[in-house]
Amino acid sequence: MSFSGTRDNCKACEKTVHFIDVLMVDGVSYHKTCFKCSHCRGTLSASLLHRPFWD
């Protein structure tokens, strides 16, 4: 039995996102490396999404 990943495509690159590499943001799938800041293009981590803006 093999696991081929999800059937979702990454919102940023449109390629298939595998379970081990998926980052879900507001119900949208991204590769962890594709989820980037739209201003500086730096990679974002999921932990940044949970920090209050005043930290």
C-alpha positions in Angstrom: 0.0 0.0 0.0 1.5 3.4 -1.0 0.5 6.8 0.1 0.4 9.4 -2.7 -0.5 12.4 -0.6 -3.4 14.7 -0.8 -5.4 15.6 -3.8 -5.0 19.2 -3.1 -2.8 21.6 -5.1 -0.6 24.2 -3.6 -2.2 27.7 -4.0 1.2 29.2 -4.8 2.7 26.7 -7.3 -0.3 24.6 -8.3 1.6 21.3 -7.8 0.3 18.5 -5.6 0.8 18.9 -1.9 1.8 15.8 -0.1 0.7 15.1 3.5 4.1 15.6 5.0 4.6 19.0 3.3 1.2 20.6 3.6 0.5 23.8 5.4 -3.3 24.7 5.7 -4.1 28.4 5.9 -7.8 29.3 6.1 -8.6 26.0 4.4 -6.1 26.6 1.6 -3.2 24.2 1.0 0.4 25.3 0.5 3.7 23.6 0.5 5.6 24.7 3.6 8.3 26.3 1.3 5.7 28.1 -0.9 4.0 29.9 1.9 5.9 33.3 1.7 5.5 36.9 2.6 4.0 38.8 -0.3 6.2 41.8 0.5 9.7 40.4 1.0 9.2 36.8 -0.3 10.6 35.4 2.9 9.3 31.9 4.0 6.8 32.1 6.8 6.3 29.5 9.5 2.9 28.4 10.9 4.0 29.7 14.3 4.0 33.2 13.0 0.3 33.0 12.2 -0.6 32.5 15.8 1.4 35.4 17.3 -0.5 38.6 18.3 0.5 41.5 16.1 1.8 43.4 19.0 4.5 40.9 20.0 
